[in-house]
Amino acid sequence: MQPTLVAVAHGSRDPRAPHAVEALLDRVRELRPRLDVRLGHIELNRPLLGDALREVSGSAVLVPLLLGRGHHVKRDLPASAARAAHLRTRIAAPLGPHPLLVEALYDRLLEAGWTPGAAVVLAAAGSRDPDSAADTRRSAALLSERLGGVAVVAAYACAAAPTVPDAVRALAARGHHRVAVASYFTAPGRFATQCAAAAPGAAAAPLGAHPALARLVLRRYDAALAAASTAGDQRELATA
């Protein structure tokens, strides 16, 4: 049997967030109907990740619906996997950065009314982890390439600088008077709403159930399985 795919969402007090995540996972199930796909939240929403893992048997791949390498990916997911001693677990990479993620960002900007030449603020939650910030900046660079080289600046709702309003002002000071905000969030929530409110122009919706995001979830799942298989082969060679 294939390992269960356990998608790990952050959780939000926004009632729209769980629906957006479930819609994304419905797309994943459509792409791979025979795969057991489940959901666990780090906090705030049910099922919590620990509860979700208790309902799984055999093996599982945890796929974080998170967009960079922050505390949750480095600490919370390994801790949850370790507590699920009845399972063989693997942890996939976060969704970002990746070209498929950029395609989803691009489409959401177009839907919001972005026009060629307008600068973009890539609005993310923010983290004190430097790897998380590096991942967001990399996604900003990839999005700039996808948009034809326009200025794309990473900005944050908390824990890191610049803030979205500061990034908008900095772009204006550099002569960019048309500025859109791209939502670097998988689902609606307080931070996504806060960042969108700071947009002087178009404000894109969160990524949600975009088809490219569903494909990316499966890419991360498959890559985690392939890495585990390669590691097993290397162990067998080392003991041969």
N, C-alpha and C positions, 0 to 999 in steps of 0.2 A: 504494500500500500504506500501511496505517496505520503510524505509527512504533511501534517495539517499546516496550513498557512494561517498564522495568527497575526492579524494586522493590529498594530499597537497605535492607538490614537492618544493624544494628550488628554482630552476631556475639556469641557467648557460648560459654563453656566448658561450659555446661549442655547435656547431650546432648538435652534436650527442646526447646531453642530452635529448631534448624533444622526440626524436624518441625512445630512450631507455625506457623512462617512459611510453610512449604510448604502446610500445610493452609489458611492464609489465601489464598494465591495460587491454590490449587485452586478456592476459592469465586469469586475474581475471574475465573478462566477459565470457570467455569460461567455467570457473568453475561454474559460477552462472548466466546463461543467462538472467534471468528475473529481475536481479538487475540493477538499473540505476547507472552506474559508470561514474563519471566525474572527471575532473582534474582542479586543480587551482595551480598557482605558487605563492610563497611568493614574488619573485622579478625576474626581468630580462626577463622572458618569458610570453607569453600570452597563455591562459587567466590568468590574475592575480586572486588571490583567491577571492577578493571582487567581481570582475566581474562574476566569476563562480557562486558564491552564489546568486547573483541577478537573475540568470536564473533558480534557483531551487525553488520549492514551497513545502509547507508542512513541512517536517522534513528532516534533513540530519545528517550524521555522518562524521565528518572530520577525516580522517585517515592520519596522517603524514608519508610521505615516508622518514622519518628521523630516525636516528639510536640511538638517545639518548635524554635525557631530558635537552635540552638547552634553550636558549632565545626564539627561534622560537616556541617551543612547549609550553613553560610556559607563554609567553607574546603575541607573534604575533597571534597565532591561537585563543586564547580566545578573543583578541581584534577584530579580524575579525568576529568571531561568534557573538559578542555583537552588531556589526554594522549591522548584517543581522537580523534586528528586525522582519522581516516577517517570519522567520524560527524558528522552534524548532530544536536546534542544540545540538549535543553531540560531544565530542572530544575524540578520541581513544588514546591509548598509542602509543608512537613511536615504530618502528619495533624492536629495540634492547633494551636489550639483549633477545634472545629467541633461543631455540634449532633449529627451522627451519632456522633462520638466519645463524646459525653455519653450517647447512648442505649446504647452498648455498656457504658460504665461503670455506668450504672443497672442494666442487666440482670445484670451480673456481681455487683453488690452484692446484688440480690434473690436470686440463686442461692446466695450465701454466707450468707443468713439475715438481712440487714439488715432492720430493722423501722422503720416511720415514727417520726420524732422523734429517732432516734439520730444523734448527730453523726458526721462522717466526716473522716478524714484522707486526703487525696489524695496518695498516696506516689509520688514520681517519682525518677528517677535523680539529678538535680541537675546544675547547670552553673554556671560562673562568668560566663557570658554573661547580662547583664541582660534581654535579649530572651527568652531561654529561660525565665527565672523569671517574666517577665510573661505568657508564654503559659500556663504552668502555673497561675498565679493566675487567669487568665481562664477556664481550664477549670474550676477550682474554683468560680468564681462561677456559671458555667453549670450545673454539677452541683448546686449549692445550689438554684438555681431549679427544676431538674427534680425535686428531692427535696422540694419544697414549702417551701423557705426555711430548711431546717435548716443549722446551722453546718457548713461544709466548709472545712478548712484545708489549704493546700498544704504539703507537707513533703518532705524529700529524704534520699536514701541517702548522698550525699557532695557536697562542693564548694559547698554552700549551706545556709542555715539557714531554718527549724528542722529538726532531724532528726525522724524519725517518733516516737521516744519522747518527745522534748521537746514535740512538738505534742499528743500524747496527754495528757501531764501538764498542759499549758496549758489544754486543754479541760476536764479534770477540775477544775482550779482555778476555772474559770468555771461549774462546776456541771453539766457534761456527764458523766454517769457511765456512759452507754452510748455507746461509740465504736467505729465500724467503720473498717477501712482499705480504701480503694479502690486497686487496683493500676493505676498509670499507666504500664504497660509493655505492649508489644505481645507479648512472649514471656517464658517463664520464664527465670530467670537468678539470679545471686548477689544482685544488689540487690533483685530482686522477692521472693526468699525471705527476705532480711534484713528487709525492710519488713513482710512478712506476719507474721514472728515477733514483731514489736513490737505487734501488735494485741491489745488487751485483750478484744475481742469478735470479731465477724465479720471475716474477712479474705478479700477478693474475689480471684479468680484473675486472672492477666493477661488482656488483651483477646483474644489469640489469633485464632481464625478466626470471630469474631463476624460475622454477616451485615452489620451496619451498617458494620463496619470495611472489609469487602470493597467495599461501595458507595462508601465514602469514598475508597478507593484510586483507583477509577475517576473519581470527581469531581475529584480532584487532577490526574489524567492529562488529563481533558477540559479543565479550566481552564487548564492549561499550554499545551495546543494552541490554545485560543481566544485566550490572551494573545499567543502567537506570531503567530497570524493577524492580530490587530488591529495589532500592531506592524508587520507586513509591509505592511498596507494603508496605515498612516500614512506609512511610508517611500515608498511609491508615490505618495501624494498630494503629499509634500514635493518629489519630483523631477519631478512632472508639469508 
